[in-house]
């Protein structure tokens, strides 16, 4: 799939068997900075999707062989998360409404109004997107976010080494998935990957699970038990929530990392091990060290390479992709028809706050699928699931106006209300600058010192 051009506002695939309309829409969209490809049939569109990698498809409803609804259904299967806008004539509006109910983002009525076209395109691009198919090692990581792409590059580079990795990030950001991806990309990929949550069990049980125990080592130890360090021999062991490990076990873990051997509880014999250790935590380990709750020498043993995962709120563009992936996954697990979200429901998901990150998003999608009586999940159902976290992202116009007002205020503060000097700093003529101030209700006199 081609990378998006830095100068392009997005890639749009136009599909219509009317050459005149294709030409008109292409001119309009290219003039606005979009990268456009135009084809005359649904079959050509399907061939173009993999090669061109559109962010949005705009298709006519009525076409020979395969119509717009047929194309919509194919794209939902082949490119989940890719938004589709339907073009319709006046007489076929009911069909377009039906298409919208089956997952189309919206529809445009001929003759197409330029402002309506651009408004719908901007909204659709905000909640649309396809993701490049990653290599097998990273197949479970769904992203097109720049920060996450950097994380993946880090992960692949460190995977080729045996360096220990500390994965940090808030709960629900996918720390275990990254650890698995590192293991899959490493020379150890044919050996076991084992994970343990260091906060999920009592100290004695955690010690036994990690290091093993001999028969009779404690009450109830009726047989010998091989610990996870031995079970992961040759492979990778993930110590999840390492920040919650008790201090006594931190000392024992440090010794294992230093000596590359483990001694089961109740045993006098140490056993050689070859295991790569990846640790993960949502806690601030440096803060824990200051409090005396985490060993500094262990921290530096574990933190050879640090990979920090962004919050879901910092990768909003991934939400439609993740939602489409979850819908497909849930449908496959239940052997049921895949449900889709109504366009306004997707917008709600994209603009909501996600303190629980990807784990919370998954739970909301699963809940919505379970409670929706229709194949199309409504905005009302999403709003119920989100509750107080159903925030609203500012529109592009509102965000631009806020930026402009803050910029003008800053310049007026610097110049203490001197409009001529402020206009020169902004590289605008004095008349235009006064118009900008009036538009944003800014009075230069209020910035002058008295």
C-alpha positions in Angstrom: 0.0 0.0 0.0 1.4 3.4 -0.9 2.3 5.9 1.8 0.2 9.0 2.0 1.9 12.0 0.5 3.0 14.6 3.0 1.3 17.4 0.9 -2.0 15.5 0.6 -5.0 15.9 2.9 -6.0 12.4 2.2 -6.6 9.8 -0.5 -10.0 9.6 -2.1 -11.1 6.9 -4.5 -14.0 8.0 -6.8 -16.2 5.3 -8.4 -18.8 6.3 -11.1 -19.7 5.2 -14.6 -20.3 8.8 -15.6 -17.0 10.2 -16.9 -18.3 13.8 -16.6 -19.2 13.5 -12.9 -15.9 11.7 -12.2 -14.0 14.6 -13.9 -15.9 17.3 -12.0 -15.5 15.7 -8.6 -11.8 15.0 -9.3 -11.2 18.7 -10.1 -13.1 19.9 -7.0 -11.3 17.5 -4.6 -7.8 18.0 -6.1 -8.3 21.7 -5.8 -8.8 21.2 -2.0 -5.5 19.3 -1.7 -6.8 15.7 -1.8 -5.0 12.9 -3.7 -7.7 11.5 -6.0 -8.0 8.4 -8.1 -11.1 7.9 -10.3 -12.4 4.6 -11.8 -15.5 3.7 -13.8 -16.7 0.5 -12.0 -16.9 -1.3 -8.7 -14.5 -4.1 -9.9 -11.9 -1.5 -10.9 -12.4 0.1 -7.5 -11.7 -3.2 -5.6 -8.5 -3.6 -7.7 -7.5 -0.1 -6.9 -8.0 -0.3 -3.1 -4.8 -2.4 -2.4 -2.7 -0.4 -4.9 -3.9 3.1 -4.1 -4.7 2.7 -0.4 -7.6 5.2 -0.2 -8.7 6.8 3.1 -12.2 7.3 1.7 -14.3 5.9 -1.2 -17.1 7.9 -2.9 -19.2 5.7 -5.1 -22.3 6.1 -7.2 -25.2 3.9 -6.1 -26.4 2.9 -9.6 -23.7 1.1 -11.6 -23.7 -2.0 -13.9 -22.6 -5.4 -12.7 -21.9 -4.4 -9.1 -23.7 -1.4 -7.7 -22.6 0.9 -4.8 -24.2 -1.2 -2.1 -22.4 -4.3 -3.4 -19.1 -2.4 -3.4 -19.8 -1.2 0.1 -20.3 -4.8 1.4 -17.1 -6.0 -0.3 -15.1 -3.1 1.2 -16.5 -3.8 4.7 -15.0 -7.3 4.4 -11.8 -6.5 2.6 -10.9 -3.1 4.3 -12.7 -2.8 7.6 -12.6 0.8 8.8 -12.6 2.3 5.3 -15.5 4.8 5.0 -17.8 4.9 2.0 -20.0 7.8 0.8 -22.8 7.0 -1.6 -23.8 9.3 -4.5 -27.5 9.1 -5.4 -30.1 10.7 -7.7 -33.2 12.2 -6.2 -35.3 9.1 -7.1 -33.1 6.7 -5.3 -32.7 8.5 -1.9 -34.5 5.6 -0.1 -31.9 3.2 -1.4 -29.2 5.5 -0.2 -30.8 5.6 3.3 -30.7 1.8 3.3 -27.1 1.9 2.3 -26.4 4.3 5.2 -28.1 1.9 7.6 -25.8 -0.9 6.3 -22.7 1.1 7.2 -22.2 3.8 4.5 -20.9 6.9 6.1 -23.4 9.2 4.3 -24.8 10.1 0.9 -24.7 12.9 -1.6 -27.5 13.8 -3.8 -27.1 14.9 -7.5 -26.4 17.6 -8.5 -23.6 17.6 -5.9 -23.2 20.8 -3.9 -19.5 21.7 -3.4 -19.8 22.8 0.2 -21.8 19.7 1.1 -19.3 17.5 -0.6 -16.3 19.0 1.3 -18.1 19.0 4.6 -19.0 15.3 4.4 -15.6 14.4 3.1 -13.9 16.2 6.1 -16.2 14.4 8.6 -15.7 11.0 6.9 -11.9 11.3 6.9 -11.9 12.1 10.6 -13.3 8.6 11.3 -11.9 6.7 8.4 -8.7 4.9 7.5 -7.1 1.7 6.4 -4.0 0.1 7.9 -1.1 -1.4 6.1 -0.9 -5.1 6.6 2.0 -5.7 9.0 4.4 -8.5 8.8 3.4 -11.6 10.7 5.3 -10.6 13.8 3.2 -7.5 14.2 -0.1 -8.7 12.9 -1.9 -8.1 16.2 -0.9 -4.4 16.3 -3.5 -2.3 14.6 -2.3 1.2 13.9 -1.6 4.0 11.4 -0.5 6.4 14.1 3.0 7.9 13.7 3.9 7.5 17.4 2.9 3.8 17.3 4.8 3.3 14.0 7.9 4.6 15.8 7.2 2.1 18.7 7.0 -0.7 16.1 10.3 0.3 14.6 11.9 0.3 18.0 10.3 -3.1 18.8 11.7 -4.6 15.6 15.1 -3.3 16.1 15.4 -4.5 19.7 13.9 -7.9 18.8 17.0 -8.8 16.8 19.1 -8.5 20.0 18.8 -10.1 23.4 18.6 -6.8 25.2 16.1 -6.6 28.1 13.1 -4.4 27.4 11.0 -2.3 29.8 7.6 -1.5 28.2 5.8 1.4 29.9 2.4 2.9 29.4 -1.0 3.3 31.0 -3.2 0.3 31.7 -4.9 -1.0 28.6 -2.5 0.4 26.0 -1.3 -3.0 24.8 1.9 -3.7 26.6 1.6 -7.5 26.4 0.9 -7.3 22.7 4.1 -5.4 22.1 6.0 -7.9 24.2 4.5 -10.8 22.1 5.4 -8.9 18.9 9.1 -8.5 20.1 9.2 -12.3 20.8 7.7 -13.2 17.4 10.3 -11.0 15.6 13.2 -12.4 17.6 15.4 -15.4 17.0 13.6 -17.0 19.9 10.2 -17.0 18.1 10.1 -20.8 17.9 10.5 -21.1 21.7 7.9 -20.4 24.4 6.5 -17.0 25.2 5.2 -16.9 28.8 3.7 -14.0 30.7 2.9 -13.5 34.4 1.2 -10.6 36.2 3.3 -9.8 39.2 0.3 -8.0 41.0 -2.2 -10.8 40.5 -1.1 -13.2 43.2 0.3 -13.5 46.8 4.0 -13.2 47.3 4.6 -16.9 48.1 2.6 -18.1 45.2 4.4 -15.6 42.9 7.7 -16.8 44.1 6.8 -20.4 43.4 5.3 -19.6 39.9 8.5 -17.7 38.9 11.2 -19.8 40.3 9.6 -23.2 41.0 9.6 -25.3 44.2 10.7 -28.7 45.3 8.4 -31.2 46.8 7.8 -30.5 50.5 9.2 -26.9 50.2 6.0 -25.6 51.9 2.6 -26.7 53.2 0.7 -28.2 50.2 3.8 -28.6 48.0 3.0 -32.3 47.4 5.1 -32.4 44.3 8.0 -30.5 42.6 6.9 -27.6 40.4 8.9 -26.1 37.5 8.8 -22.3 37.6 8.2 -20.1 34.6 11.9 -19.2 34.1 12.5 -22.9 33.4 9.2 -23.3 31.4 10.3 -20.4 29.1 13.7 -21.9 28.5 15.1 -20.6 25.2 12.2 -18.2 24.8 10.8 -15.0 26.4 9.3 -14.3 29.8 7.1 -11.2 30.3 7.0 -9.9 33.9 3.9 -7.8 33.7 3.3 -5.1 36.3 6.8 -5.5 37.6 6.3 -2.4 39.7 4.1 -4.4 42.1 6.7 -7.1 42.7 7.5 -7.4 46.5 11.0 -6.3 47.5 12.1 -9.7 48.7 11.4 -11.2 45.2 13.1 -8.2 43.6 16.3 -9.3 45.3 15.8 -12.9 44.0 15.0 -11.7 40.5 18.1 -9.5 40.4 20.2 -12.6 41.3 18.6 -14.6 38.5 19.3 -11.8 36.0 22.9 -11.5 37.1 23.8 -15.2 37.3 21.5 -16.6 34.5 20.4 -19.4 36.9 17.5 -20.1 39.1 17.1 -21.9 42.4 13.7 -23.3 43.1 12.2 -22.8 46.6 13.4 -25.6 48.9 16.3 -26.6 46.6 20.0 -26.3 47.2 20.8 -26.7 43.5 20.8 -23.8 41.0 19.7 -24.5 37.4 21.1 -22.8 34.4 18.6 -20.8 32.3 18.5 -19.1 28.9 15.5 -16.8 28.9 14.9 -13.3 27.6 13.1 -11.1 30.1 10.7 -8.3 29.0 9.1 -6.4 31.8 6.1 -4.0 31.7 4.4 -1.6 34.1 2.0 1.3 34.2 3.7 2.7 37.3 6.5 5.3 37.4 9.4 3.1 38.6 11.7 6.1 39.2 9.1 7.4 41.6 8.9 4.0 43.3 12.7 4.0 43.6 12.5 7.4 45.4 10.0 5.9 47.8 12.2 2.9 48.4 9.7 0.5 46.9 11.7 -0.6 43.9 15.4 -1.5 43.7 17.6 0.8 41.6 20.0 -1.9 40.6 17.1 -4.1 39.4 15.7 -1.1 37.5 18.9 -0.7 35.5 19.0 -4.4 34.8 15.5 -4.4 33.4 15.5 -1.0 31.6 18.2 -1.6 29.0 15.7 -0.4 26.3 12.5 1.5 27.2 9.5 1.4 24.9 6.7 3.8 25.9 3.2 3.3 24.5 1.0 6.2 23.8 -2.5 6.5 25.3 -5.5 5.8 23.0 -6.4 9.5 23.3 -3.1 10.3 21.6 -3.9 8.0 18.7 -7.5 8.9 17.8 -7.0 8.0 14.2 -6.6 4.3 15.2 -10.0 4.1 16.8 -12.0 3.3 13.5 -9.4 0.6 12.7 -9.5 -0.9 16.1 -13.3 -0.9 16.2 -13.5 -2.6 12.8 -11.0 -5.2 14.0 -12.9 -5.8 17.1 -16.2 -6.2 15.3 -14.6 -8.7 12.9 -13.0 -10.6 15.8 -16.2 -10.8 17.9 -18.3 -11.9 14.9 -15.8 -14.7 14.1 -15.7 -15.9 17.7 -19.5 -16.1 17.8 -19.8 -17.3 14.2 -22.3 -14.5 13.5 -22.8 -11.9 10.9 -20.5 -8.9 11.5 -22.3 -5.8 12.9 -21.4 -2.3 11.9 -21.6 1.1 13.6 -23.9 3.9 12.3 -21.8 6.9 11.1 -22.7 9.1 14.1 -21.8 6.2 16.5 -18.3 6.0 15.0 -17.9 9.8 15.4 -18.9 9.4 19.1 -16.3 6.7 19.6 -13.6 8.8 17.9 -14.3 12.0 19.9 -14.9 10.3 23.3 -12.3 10.2 26.1 -10.7 6.8 26.8 -9.1 6.7 30.3 -9.1 2.9 30.0 -7.5 3.0 26.6 -7.8 0.1 24.1 -9.1 -2.3 26.8 -12.0 0.0 27.5 -12.7 0.5 23.8 -12.8 -3.3 23.3 -15.2 -3.7 26.2 -17.5 -1.0 24.9 -17.6 -2.6 21.4 -18.3 -6.0 22.9 -21.1 -4.5 25.0 -22.6 -2.7 22.0 -22.5 -5.9 19.9 -24.2 -7.8 22.7 -27.0 -5.2 23.3 -27.7 -4.1 19.7 -30.8 -5.8 18.3 -30.0 -4.3 14.8 -27.1 -5.1 12.5 -26.3 -1.4 12.8 -25.2 -0.2 16.2 -26.8 3.2 17.0 -25.4 6.3 18.4 -27.8 6.1 21.3 -26.4 2.8 22.4 -22.8 4.1 22.2 -23.8 7.2 24.2 -25.2 4.9 27.0 -21.9 2.9 27.0 -19.7 6.0 27.1 -21.6 7.9 29.8 -19.6 10.8 31.1 -16.6 10.0 28.8 -18.6 10.8 25.6 -16.8 14.0 25.0 -16.8 16.0 21.8 -13.8 16.9 19.6 -13.7 20.5 18.4 -14.5 21.0 14.7 -11.6 22.1 12.4 -13.1 25.6 12.1 -13.5 26.0 15.9 -10.0 24.7 16.5 -8.5 27.0 13.9 -10.4 30.0 15.3 -9.1 29.2 18.8 -5.6 28.9 17.5 -5.9 32.3 15.6 -7.3 34.1 18.6 -4.6 32.8 20.9 -1.9 33.7 18.4 -3.2 37.3 18.0 -3.5 37.6 21.8 0.1 36.5 22.2 1.4 39.0 19.6 -0.6 41.9 21.2 0.8 41.0 24.6 4.4 41.1 23.1 3.8 44.5 21.5 1.7 45.8 24.4 -1.2 46.6 22.1 0.8 48.3 19.3 -1.1 47.3 16.2 1.5 48.4 13.6 4.2 46.5 15.3 1.9 43.4 15.8 1.0 43.5 12.1 4.6 43.5 11.1 5.4 40.5 13.4 2.4 38.6 11.9 3.5 39.7 8.3 0.1 41.1 7.6 -0.9 44.6 6.4 -2.4 46.9 9.1 -5.9 46.9 7.5 -6.1 43.0 7.4 -4.7 42.8 10.9 -7.5 45.1 12.2 -10.1 42.9 10.4 -8.7 39.8 12.1 -8.8 41.5 15.5 -12.4 42.5 14.9 -13.4 39.0 13.8 -12.0 37.6 17.0 -13.3 40.3 19.3 -9.9 41.5 20.4 -9.4 45.1 21.5 -5.7 46.3 21.2 -6.3 48.8 24.0 -6.9 46.1 26.6 -3.2 44.9 26.0 -1.7 48.3 26.6 0.1 49.0 29.9 -1.5 51.7 32.0 
